[in-house]
Every structure is written in structure tokens, then in C-alpha cells.
Amino acid sequence: MRVLILLEDDVMDHYILKPLFEAMLKHVGKPHATIQVHHPRVAGWEAAKKWSNIKRVIDQYSLVELFILCVDRDGHEQRRGILDKLEAEANRGLGPQGRRFLAVEAHQEIEVWALAGIRWKIDPKWTWDAIRAERDPKERYFGPVAERMGLTDSPGSGRSILGKEAARHYPQGSPELP
């Protein structure tokens, strides 16, 4: 199976998402899936949701069987509806070919997915509910965890190491989770 991950921020998010998707696909019986990350020339939510950009990628990568668009929710509840429409539009054309397009949003940011699989409780007041409720968990939680672990100078400011660590714990997640 060939998988292409489309990202809102390919510069940082790929460090977390590639190992996590490798673990997810292994867990569902696809251990030999080939996972690539698309590195667009433009980034951000506005570019990620633009149908012409998505269509261009789908057309360019004709051998890819599964496209996964991953974005941050960033506190925008309407994002899920926008992603549902993009998913439906893409799958209308892909369906007969046996290819699929999925669009997912991290609640609230991709970095939370890394926190879900590592030991993150450096402050006794931190709770999983608080992390998920925070609009900017990257700055409030992920950054301090990476700093405390001495990872801010590593690739992706800790994302590479913490993404791989989270993938190692997939699907059971962090020991701090209830």
C-alpha cells in the first residue's frame, strides 16, 4: 500500500506524523505500507484546504492508494465540516479507482498526538482534558515537555524523538492517560 500524507505544516509535522502513521498501519495489518510525506511549496491552513492544491497532488501521484490530509484544528470547530467536504469531493473521483482520501484534524494541534504516546506529566496540575481543551497546546504543553527533556535543539525541536516515542507506544498510548 502506498500512502501520501498531506500536511498543513510539512516542516515540523512530518516528524510526528510519519512514525505515527507507520505504527497505525502496522497495527491494522499493513506493516509494509510505503508512507511518504508531501512537501508542498506553500503551507498553512488556507493552502491545505484549497481544492486545486489537493486535486493537483491526487493527479500527480497516480500510484498512491491512500491520501491523508492532516491539519491542526486550532480551535476552529467548523474545520471538520470543511474537511468532510474535501474528503467527499476527492473520493468522488477516486472511488472507482479503489483509491481513498481521508482528511483528519488534530485536536487542537498535531503535537497533541505526540503527547498522547509519551510521558508528558511534568506538572501535577496537567490533565489530558486540559491539554485537549487548550487552544495552543503546542506552546503550553508540548514546548515545555520538549524543553524539560532537552530536545529543543533536536530535529523538529523535539518532534522527531517524541513522534518516534509516541509511535512505539501505539496503540496503548501514554502511561498518564486514564
MODELLER restraints for C-alpha pairs under 7 A, 6 or more apart:
rsr = mdl.restraints
at = mdl.atoms
rsr.add(forms.Gaussian(group=physical.xy_distance, feature=features.Distance(at['CA:1:A'], at['CA:33:A']), mean=4.71, stdev=0.5))
rsr.add(forms.Gaussian(group=physical.xy_distance, feature=features.Distance(at['CA:1:A'], at['CA:34:A']), mean=6.18, stdev=0.5))
rsr.add(forms.Gaussian(group=physical.xy_distance, feature=features.Distance(at['CA:1:A'], at['CA:65:A']), mean=6.37, stdev=0.5))
rsr.add(forms.Gaussian(group=physical.xy_distance, feature=features.Distance(at['CA:2:A'], at['CA:33:A']), mean=5.85, stdev=0.5))
rsr.add(forms.Gaussian(group=physical.xy_distance, feature=features.Distance(at['CA:2:A'], at['CA:34:A']), mean=4.87, stdev=0.5))
rsr.add(forms.Gaussian(group=physical.xy_distance, feature=features.Distance(at['CA:2:A'], at['CA:35:A']), mean=6.18, stdev=0.5))
rsr.add(forms.Gaussian(group=physical.xy_distance, feature=features.Distance(at['CA:2:A'], at['CA:64:A']), mean=4.91, stdev=0.5))
rsr.add(forms.Gaussian(group=physical.xy_distance, feature=features.Distance(at['CA:2:A'], at['CA:65:A']), mean=5.37, stdev=0.5))
rsr.add(forms.Gaussian(group=physical.xy_distance, feature=features.Distance(at['CA:2:A'], at['CA:66:A']), mean=6.46, stdev=0.5))
rsr.add(forms.Gaussian(group=physical.xy_distance, feature=features.Distance(at['CA:3:A'], at['CA:34:A']), mean=6.01, stdev=0.5))
rsr.add(forms.Gaussian(group=physical.xy_distance, feature=features.Distance(at['CA:3:A'], at['CA:35:A']), mean=4.75, stdev=0.5))
rsr.add(forms.Gaussian(group=physical.xy_distance, feature=features.Distance(at['CA:3:A'], at['CA:36:A']), mean=6.23, stdev=0.5))
rsr.add(forms.Gaussian(group=physical.xy_distance, feature=features.Distance(at['CA:3:A'], at['CA:64:A']), mean=5.77, stdev=0.5))
rsr.add(forms.Gaussian(group=physical.xy_distance, feature=features.Distance(at['CA:3:A'], at['CA:65:A']), mean=6.11, stdev=0.5))
rsr.add(forms.Gaussian(group=physical.xy_distance, feature=features.Distance(at['CA:3:A'], at['CA:66:A']), mean=4.77, stdev=0.5))
rsr.add(forms.Gaussian(group=physical.xy_distance, feature=features.Distance(at['CA:3:A'], at['CA:67:A']), mean=5.83, stdev=0.5))
rsr.add(forms.Gaussian(group=physical.xy_distance, feature=features.Distance(at['CA:4:A'], at['CA:35:A']), mean=5.90, stdev=0.5))
rsr.add(forms.Gaussian(group=physical.xy_distance, feature=features.Distance(at['CA:4:A'], at['CA:36:A']), mean=4.91, stdev=0.5))
rsr.add(forms.Gaussian(group=physical.xy_distance, feature=features.Distance(at['CA:4:A'], at['CA:37:A']), mean=5.64, stdev=0.5))
rsr.add(forms.Gaussian(group=physical.xy_distance, feature=features.Distance(at['CA:4:A'], at['CA:38:A']), mean=6.45, stdev=0.5))
rsr.add(forms.Gaussian(group=physical.xy_distance, feature=features.Distance(at['CA:4:A'], at['CA:64:A']), mean=6.58, stdev=0.5))
rsr.add(forms.Gaussian(group=physical.xy_distance, feature=features.Distance(at['CA:4:A'], at['CA:66:A']), mean=6.39, stdev=0.5))
rsr.add(forms.Gaussian(group=physical.xy_distance, feature=features.Distance(at['CA:4:A'], at['CA:67:A']), mean=4.92, stdev=0.5))
rsr.add(forms.Gaussian(group=physical.xy_distance, feature=features.Distance(at['CA:4:A'], at['CA:68:A']), mean=6.30, stdev=0.5))
rsr.add(forms.Gaussian(group=physical.xy_distance, feature=features.Distance(at['CA:5:A'], at['CA:36:A']), mean=6.26, stdev=0.5))
rsr.add(forms.Gaussian(group=physical.xy_distance, feature=features.Distance(at['CA:5:A'], at['CA:37:A']), mean=4.79, stdev=0.5))
rsr.add(forms.Gaussian(group=physical.xy_distance, feature=features.Distance(at['CA:5:A'], at['CA:38:A']), mean=5.91, stdev=0.5))
rsr.add(forms.Gaussian(group=physical.xy_distance, feature=features.Distance(at['CA:5:A'], at['CA:67:A']), mean=5.92, stdev=0.5))
rsr.add(forms.Gaussian(group=physical.xy_distance, feature=features.Distance(at['CA:5:A'], at['CA:68:A']), mean=4.80, stdev=0.5))
rsr.add(forms.Gaussian(group=physical.xy_distance, feature=features.Distance(at['CA:5:A'], at['CA:69:A']), mean=5.91, stdev=0.5))
rsr.add(forms.Gaussian(group=physical.xy_distance, feature=features.Distance(at['CA:6:A'], at['CA:37:A']), mean=6.35, stdev=0.5))
rsr.add(forms.Gaussian(group=physical.xy_distance, feature=features.Distance(at['CA:6:A'], at['CA:38:A']), mean=5.25, stdev=0.5))
rsr.add(forms.Gaussian(group=physical.xy_distance, feature=features.Distance(at['CA:6:A'], at['CA:68:A']), mean=5.94, stdev=0.5))
rsr.add(forms.Gaussian(group=physical.xy_distance, feature=features.Distance(at['CA:6:A'], at['CA:69:A']), mean=4.56, stdev=0.5))
rsr.add(forms.Gaussian(group=physical.xy_distance, feature=features.Distance(at['CA:6:A'], at['CA:70:A']), mean=6.22, stdev=0.5))
rsr.add(forms.Gaussian(group=physical.xy_distance, feature=features.Distance(at['CA:7:A'], at['CA:48:A']), mean=6.96, stdev=0.5))
rsr.add(forms.Gaussian(group=physical.xy_distance, feature=features.Distance(at['CA:7:A'], at['CA:69:A']), mean=5.95, stdev=0.5))
rsr.add(forms.Gaussian(group=physical.xy_distance, feature=features.Distance(at['CA:7:A'], at['CA:70:A']), mean=5.24, stdev=0.5))
rsr.add(forms.Gaussian(group=physical.xy_distance, feature=features.Distance(at['CA:7:A'], at['CA:71:A']), mean=6.23, stdev=0.5))
rsr.add(forms.Gaussian(group=physical.xy_distance, feature=features.Distance(at['CA:8:A'], at['CA:43:A']), mean=5.56, stdev=0.5))
rsr.add(forms.Gaussian(group=physical.xy_distance, feature=features.Distance(at['CA:8:A'], at['CA:44:A']), mean=4.86, stdev=0.5))
rsr.add(forms.Gaussian(group=physical.xy_distance, feature=features.Distance(at['CA:8:A'], at['CA:45:A']), mean=5.71, stdev=0.5))
rsr.add(forms.Gaussian(group=physical.xy_distance, feature=features.Distance(at['CA:8:A'], at['CA:48:A']), mean=5.42, stdev=0.5))
rsr.add(forms.Gaussian(group=physical.xy_distance, feature=features.Distance(at['CA:8:A'], at['CA:70:A']), mean=6.68, stdev=0.5))
rsr.add(forms.Gaussian(group=physical.xy_distance, feature=features.Distance(at['CA:8:A'], at['CA:71:A']), mean=5.28, stdev=0.5))
rsr.add(forms.Gaussian(group=physical.xy_distance, feature=features.Distance(at['CA:9:A'], at['CA:43:A']), mean=5.74, stdev=0.5))
rsr.add(forms.Gaussian(group=physical.xy_distance, feature=features.Distance(at['CA:9:A'], at['CA:44:A']), mean=6.10, stdev=0.5))
rsr.add(forms.Gaussian(group=physical.xy_distance, feature=features.Distance(at['CA:10:A'], at['CA:39:A']), mean=5.91, stdev=0.5))
rsr.add(forms.Gaussian(group=physical.xy_distance, feature=features.Distance(at['CA:12:A'], at['CA:156:A']), mean=5.44, stdev=0.5))
rsr.add(forms.Gaussian(group=physical.xy_distance, feature=features.Distance(at['CA:13:A'], at['CA:110:A']), mean=6.65, stdev=0.5))
rsr.add(forms.Gaussian(group=physical.xy_distance, feature=features.Distance(at['CA:14:A'], at['CA:37:A']), mean=6.67, stdev=0.5))
rsr.add(forms.Gaussian(group=physical.xy_distance, feature=features.Distance(at['CA:15:A'], at['CA:156:A']), mean=6.57, stdev=0.5))
rsr.add(forms.Gaussian(group=physical.xy_distance, feature=features.Distance(at['CA:15:A'], at['CA:159:A']), mean=5.45, stdev=0.5))
rsr.add(forms.Gaussian(group=physical.xy_distance, feature=features.Distance(at['CA:15:A'], at['CA:160:A']), mean=4.54, stdev=0.5))
rsr.add(forms.Gaussian(group=physical.xy_distance, feature=features.Distance(at['CA:15:A'], at['CA:163:A']), mean=6.06, stdev=0.5))
rsr.add(forms.Gaussian(group=physical.xy_distance, feature=features.Distance(at['CA:16:A'], at['CA:114:A']), mean=6.35, stdev=0.5))
rsr.add(forms.Gaussian(group=physical.xy_distance, feature=features.Distance(at['CA:16:A'], at['CA:159:A']), mean=5.75, stdev=0.5))
rsr.add(forms.Gaussian(group=physical.xy_distance, feature=features.Distance(at['CA:16:A'], at['CA:160:A']), mean=6.18, stdev=0.5))
rsr.add(forms.Gaussian(group=physical.xy_distance, feature=features.Distance(at['CA:16:A'], at['CA:163:A']), mean=4.00, stdev=0.5))
rsr.add(forms.Gaussian(group=physical.xy_distance, feature=features.Distance(at['CA:16:A'], at['CA:164:A']), mean=6.99, stdev=0.5))
rsr.add(forms.Gaussian(group=physical.xy_distance, feature=features.Distance(at['CA:19:A'], at['CA:163:A']), mean=6.34, stdev=0.5))
rsr.add(forms.Gaussian(group=physical.xy_distance, feature=features.Distance(at['CA:19:A'], at['CA:164:A']), mean=5.61, stdev=0.5))
rsr.add(forms.Gaussian(group=physical.xy_distance, feature=features.Distance(at['CA:19:A'], at['CA:167:A']), mean=5.66, stdev=0.5))
rsr.add(forms.Gaussian(group=physical.xy_distance, feature=features.Distance(at['CA:20:A'], at['CA:163:A']), mean=6.79, stdev=0.5))
rsr.add(forms.Gaussian(group=physical.xy_distance, feature=features.Distance(at['CA:20:A'], at['CA:167:A']), mean=4.73, stdev=0.5))
rsr.add(forms.Gaussian(group=physical.xy_distance, feature=features.Distance(at['CA:23:A'], at['CA:167:A']), mean=5.58, stdev=0.5))
rsr.add(forms.Gaussian(group=physical.xy_distance, feature=features.Distance(at['CA:23:A'], at['CA:170:A']), mean=6.32, stdev=0.5))
rsr.add(forms.Gaussian(group=physical.xy_distance, feature=features.Distance(at['CA:25:A'], at['CA:31:A']), mean=6.14, stdev=0.5))
rsr.add(forms.Gaussian(group=physical.xy_distance, feature=features.Distance(at['CA:65:A'], at['CA:99:A']), mean=4.55, stdev=0.5))
rsr.add(forms.Gaussian(group=physical.xy_distance, feature=features.Distance(at['CA:65:A'], at['CA:100:A']), mean=6.30, stdev=0.5))
rsr.add(forms.Gaussian(group=physical.xy_distance, feature=features.Distance(at['CA:66:A'], at['CA:99:A']), mean=5.85, stdev=0.5))
rsr.add(forms.Gaussian(group=physical.xy_distance, feature=features.Distance(at['CA:66:A'], at['CA:100:A']), mean=4.92, stdev=0.5))
rsr.add(forms.Gaussian(group=physical.xy_distance, feature=features.Distance(at['CA:66:A'], at['CA:101:A']), mean=5.84, stdev=0.5))
rsr.add(forms.Gaussian(group=physical.xy_distance, feature=features.Distance(at['CA:67:A'], at['CA:100:A']), mean=6.27, stdev=0.5))
rsr.add(forms.Gaussian(group=physical.xy_distance, feature=features.Distance(at['CA:67:A'], at['CA:101:A']), mean=4.65, stdev=0.5))
rsr.add(forms.Gaussian(group=physical.xy_distance, feature=features.Distance(at['CA:67:A'], at['CA:102:A']), mean=6.18, stdev=0.5))
rsr.add(forms.Gaussian(group=physical.xy_distance, feature=features.Distance(at['CA:68:A'], at['CA:101:A']), mean=5.87, stdev=0.5))
rsr.add(forms.Gaussian(group=physical.xy_distance, feature=features.Distance(at['CA:68:A'], at['CA:102:A']), mean=4.78, stdev=0.5))
rsr.add(forms.Gaussian(group=physical.xy_distance, feature=features.Distance(at['CA:68:A'], at['CA:103:A']), mean=5.68, stdev=0.5))
rsr.add(forms.Gaussian(group=physical.xy_distance, feature=features.Distance(at['CA:69:A'], at['CA:102:A']), mean=6.21, stdev=0.5))
rsr.add(forms.Gaussian(group=physical.xy_distance, feature=features.Distance(at['CA:69:A'], at['CA:103:A']), mean=4.56, stdev=0.5))
rsr.add(forms.Gaussian(group=physical.xy_distance, feature=features.Distance(at['CA:69:A'], at['CA:104:A']), mean=6.11, stdev=0.5))
rsr.add(forms.Gaussian(group=physical.xy_distance, feature=features.Distance(at['CA:70:A'], at['CA:103:A']), mean=6.10, stdev=0.5))
rsr.add(forms.Gaussian(group=physical.xy_distance, feature=features.Distance(at['CA:70:A'], at['CA:104:A']), mean=5.04, stdev=0.5))
rsr.add(forms.Gaussian(group=physical.xy_distance, feature=features.Distance(at['CA:70:A'], at['CA:105:A']), mean=5.74, stdev=0.5))
rsr.add(forms.Gaussian(group=physical.xy_distance, feature=features.Distance(at['CA:71:A'], at['CA:104:A']), mean=6.51, stdev=0.5))
rsr.add(forms.Gaussian(group=physical.xy_distance, feature=features.Distance(at['CA:71:A'], at['CA:105:A']), mean=4.92, stdev=0.5))
rsr.add(forms.Gaussian(group=physical.xy_distance, feature=features.Distance(at['CA:71:A'], at['CA:106:A']), mean=6.26, stdev=0.5))
rsr.add(forms.Gaussian(group=physical.xy_distance, feature=features.Distance(at['CA:72:A'], at['CA:105:A']), mean=5.37, stdev=0.5))
rsr.add(forms.Gaussian(group=physical.xy_distance, feature=features.Distance(at['CA:72:A'], at['CA:106:A']), mean=4.90, stdev=0.5))
rsr.add(forms.Gaussian(group=physical.xy_distance, feature=features.Distance(at['CA:72:A'], at['CA:107:A']), mean=6.70, stdev=0.5))
rsr.add(forms.Gaussian(group=physical.xy_distance, feature=features.Distance(at['CA:72:A'], at['CA:108:A']), mean=5.78, stdev=0.5))
rsr.add(forms.Gaussian(group=physical.xy_distance, feature=features.Distance(at['CA:72:A'], at['CA:109:A']), mean=4.47, stdev=0.5))
rsr.add(forms.Gaussian(group=physical.xy_distance, feature=features.Distance(at['CA:72:A'], at['CA:110:A']), mean=5.95, stdev=0.5))
rsr.add(forms.Gaussian(group=physical.xy_distance, feature=features.Distance(at['CA:73:A'], at['CA:79:A']), mean=6.47, stdev=0.5))
rsr.add(forms.Gaussian(group=physical.xy_distance, feature=features.Distance(at['CA:73:A'], at['CA:105:A']), mean=5.46, stdev=0.5))
rsr.add(forms.Gaussian(group=physical.xy_distance, feature=features.Distance(at['CA:73:A'], at['CA:106:A']), mean=5.63, stdev=0.5))
rsr.add(forms.Gaussian(group=physical.xy_distance, feature=features.Distance(at['CA:73:A'], at['CA:107:A']), mean=5.49, stdev=0.5))
rsr.add(forms.Gaussian(group=physical.xy_distance, feature=features.Distance(at['CA:73:A'], at['CA:108:A']), mean=4.79, stdev=0.5))
rsr.add(forms.Gaussian(group=physical.xy_distance, feature=features.Distance(at['CA:73:A'], at['CA:109:A']), mean=6.18, stdev=0.5))
rsr.add(forms.Gaussian(group=physical.xy_distance, feature=features.Distance(at['CA:74:A'], at['CA:108:A']), mean=5.09, stdev=0.5))
rsr.add(forms.Gaussian(group=physical.xy_distance, feature=features.Distance(at['CA:74:A'], at['CA:109:A']), mean=6.36, stdev=0.5))
rsr.add(forms.Gaussian(group=physical.xy_distance, feature=features.Distance(at['CA:74:A'], at['CA:135:A']), mean=6.02, stdev=0.5))
rsr.add(forms.Gaussian(group=physical.xy_distance, feature=features.Distance(at['CA:75:A'], at['CA:108:A']), mean=6.26, stdev=0.5))
rsr.add(forms.Gaussian(group=physical.xy_distance, feature=features.Distance(at['CA:75:A'], at['CA:135:A']), mean=5.46, stdev=0.5))
rsr.add(forms.Gaussian(group=physical.xy_distance, feature=features.Distance(at['CA:83:A'], at['CA:103:A']), mean=5.63, stdev=0.5))
rsr.add(forms.Gaussian(group=physical.xy_distance, feature=features.Distance(at['CA:87:A'], at['CA:101:A']), mean=5.92, stdev=0.5))
rsr.add(forms.Gaussian(group=physical.xy_distance, feature=features.Distance(at['CA:87:A'], at['CA:102:A']), mean=5.80, stdev=0.5))
rsr.add(forms.Gaussian(group=physical.xy_distance, feature=features.Distance(at['CA:87:A'], at['CA:103:A']), mean=5.93, stdev=0.5))
rsr.add(forms.Gaussian(group=physical.xy_distance, feature=features.Distance(at['CA:90:A'], at['CA:101:A']), mean=6.18, stdev=0.5))
rsr.add(forms.Gaussian(group=physical.xy_distance, feature=features.Distance(at['CA:91:A'], at['CA:100:A']), mean=5.96, stdev=0.5))
rsr.add(forms.Gaussian(group=physical.xy_distance, feature=features.Distance(at['CA:91:A'], at['CA:101:A']), mean=5.89, stdev=0.5))
rsr.add(forms.Gaussian(group=physical.xy_distance, feature=features.Distance(at['CA:94:A'], at['CA:100:A']), mean=6.08, stdev=0.5))
rsr.add(forms.Gaussian(group=physical.xy_distance, feature=features.Distance(at['CA:107:A'], at['CA:132:A']), mean=6.31, stdev=0.5))
rsr.add(forms.Gaussian(group=physical.xy_distance, feature=features.Distance(at['CA:108:A'], at['CA:132:A']), mean=6.48, stdev=0.5))
rsr.add(forms.Gaussian(group=physical.xy_distance, feature=features.Distance(at['CA:108:A'], at['CA:135:A']), mean=6.06, stdev=0.5))
rsr.add(forms.Gaussian(group=physical.xy_distance, feature=features.Distance(at['CA:109:A'], at['CA:137:A']), mean=6.87, stdev=0.5))
rsr.add(forms.Gaussian(group=physical.xy_distance, feature=features.Distance(at['CA:109:A'], at['CA:138:A']), mean=6.78, stdev=0.5))
rsr.add(forms.Gaussian(group=physical.xy_distance, feature=features.Distance(at['CA:111:A'], at['CA:138:A']), mean=5.91, stdev=0.5))
rsr.add(forms.Gaussian(group=physical.xy_distance, feature=features.Distance(at['CA:111:A'], at['CA:142:A']), mean=6.39, stdev=0.5))
rsr.add(forms.Gaussian(group=physical.xy_distance, feature=features.Distance(at['CA:112:A'], at['CA:137:A']), mean=6.91, stdev=0.5))
rsr.add(forms.Gaussian(group=physical.xy_distance, feature=features.Distance(at['CA:114:A'], at['CA:162:A']), mean=6.03, stdev=0.5))
rsr.add(forms.Gaussian(group=physical.xy_distance, feature=features.Distance(at['CA:114:A'], at['CA:163:A']), mean=5.25, stdev=0.5))
rsr.add(forms.Gaussian(group=physical.xy_distance, feature=features.Distance(at['CA:114:A'], at['CA:166:A']), mean=5.31, stdev=0.5))
rsr.add(forms.Gaussian(group=physical.xy_distance, feature=features.Distance(at['CA:115:A'], at['CA:142:A']), mean=6.96, stdev=0.5))
rsr.add(forms.Gaussian(group=physical.xy_distance, feature=features.Distance(at['CA:116:A'], at['CA:166:A']), mean=6.87, stdev=0.5))
rsr.add(forms.Gaussian(group=physical.xy_distance, feature=features.Distance(at['CA:116:A'], at['CA:173:A']), mean=5.59, stdev=0.5))
rsr.add(forms.Gaussian(group=physical.xy_distance, feature=features.Distance(at['CA:116:A'], at['CA:174:A']), mean=5.40, stdev=0.5))
rsr.add(forms.Gaussian(group=physical.xy_distance, feature=features.Distance(at['CA:117:A'], at['CA:165:A']), mean=6.83, stdev=0.5))
rsr.add(forms.Gaussian(group=physical.xy_distance, feature=features.Distance(at['CA:117:A'], at['CA:166:A']), mean=3.83, stdev=0.5))
rsr.add(forms.Gaussian(group=physical.xy_distance, feature=features.Distance(at['CA:117:A'], at['CA:167:A']), mean=6.88, stdev=0.5))
rsr.add(forms.Gaussian(group=physical.xy_distance, feature=features.Distance(at['CA:117:A'], at['CA:169:A']), mean=5.55, stdev=0.5))
rsr.add(forms.Gaussian(group=physical.xy_distance, feature=features.Distance(at['CA:117:A'], at['CA:170:A']), mean=6.72, stdev=0.5))
rsr.add(forms.Gaussian(group=physical.xy_distance, feature=features.Distance(at['CA:117:A'], at['CA:173:A']), mean=4.28, stdev=0.5))
rsr.add(forms.Gaussian(group=physical.xy_distance, feature=features.Distance(at['CA:117:A'], at['CA:174:A']), mean=4.26, stdev=0.5))
rsr.add(forms.Gaussian(group=physical.xy_distance, feature=features.Distance(at['CA:118:A'], at['CA:165:A']), mean=6.35, stdev=0.5))
rsr.add(forms.Gaussian(group=physical.xy_distance, feature=features.Distance(at['CA:118:A'], at['CA:166:A']), mean=5.40, stdev=0.5))
rsr.add(forms.Gaussian(group=physical.xy_distance, feature=features.Distance(at['CA:118:A'], at['CA:174:A']), mean=4.92, stdev=0.5))
rsr.add(forms.Gaussian(group=physical.xy_distance, feature=features.Distance(at['CA:119:A'], at['CA:174:A']), mean=5.90, stdev=0.5))
rsr.add(forms.Gaussian(group=physical.xy_distance, feature=features.Distance(at['CA:119:A'], at['CA:175:A']), mean=6.46, stdev=0.5))
rsr.add(forms.Gaussian(group=physical.xy_distance, feature=features.Distance(at['CA:119:A'], at['CA:176:A']), mean=6.58, stdev=0.5))
rsr.add(forms.Gaussian(group=physical.xy_distance, feature=features.Distance(at['CA:120:A'], at['CA:145:A']), mean=6.27, stdev=0.5))
rsr.add(forms.Gaussian(group=physical.xy_distance, feature=features.Distance(at['CA:128:A'], at['CA:177:A']), mean=6.88, stdev=0.5))
rsr.add(forms.Gaussian(group=physical.xy_distance, feature=features.Distance(at['CA:131:A'], at['CA:137:A']), mean=5.98, stdev=0.5))
rsr.add(forms.Gaussian(group=physical.xy_distance, feature=features.Distance(at['CA:146:A'], at['CA:152:A']), mean=5.80, stdev=0.5))
rsr.add(forms.Gaussian(group=physical.xy_distance, feature=features.Distance(at['CA:146:A'], at['CA:158:A']), mean=5.44, stdev=0.5))
rsr.add(forms.Gaussian(group=physical.xy_distance, feature=features.Distance(at['CA:151:A'], at['CA:157:A']), mean=6.07, stdev=0.5))
rsr.add(forms.Gaussian(group=physical.xy_distance, feature=features.Distance(at['CA:151:A'], at['CA:158:A']), mean=4.60, stdev=0.5))
rsr.add(forms.Gaussian(group=physical.xy_distance, feature=features.Distance(at['CA:152:A'], at['CA:158:A']), mean=5.39, stdev=0.5))
